[in-house]
Amino acid sequence: MSLLASIVLAGLLNPETVECHLWKRIEINEVKHCIYRGPNRTVYTHFPTHRWSECPKQFQCPYSSMKDKQPTVHEMLRGLREGFGN
């Protein structure tokens, strides 16, 4: 296996993670959402199954580099609310 293939495969098997911090907890139509933010506008959503205590204050989340203009967290939340409101 070539070196390049090894590096690509390692990236797929072990995606880069960053430390994300709990930013907001919201409930939409009885579905709980824990929104996390990390460096370089990394955003991650966790869906707890029973209670808010299932959302840690911080953890290692998948890194998502947003080089192009991506929706803001507020735009994402508005989209979630509008999507569930139909």
C-alpha positions, 0 to 999 in steps of 0.5 A, a space after each residue: 500500500 502506498 504512503 498516500 493511500 495509508 494516510 487517506 485510509 487513516 484519516 477515514 478510520 480516525 477522523 480528526 477531532 477537536 474539543 467542542 463546548 456545549 453552546 445551547 440546549 433546545 427542544 423542538 417538538 419534544 426532541 432534545 438537541 444539544 448544540 456544540 461549537 468548536 474551533 474554526 466554526 465547527 458545529 456538532 449536534 447531539 440528540 440525547 435520548 432521555 435527559 439533558 444530563 446526557 449532554 456533556 459540557 465538552 467532548 471531542 467532536 468531529 472537526 469540520 473545517 468550514 472554508 466556504 461561507 456556511 450557515 451560522 448556528 442561528 441559521 441552523 437553529 432557525 432551519 430546525 425550527 421551521 423544518 419541524 414546524 411543518 
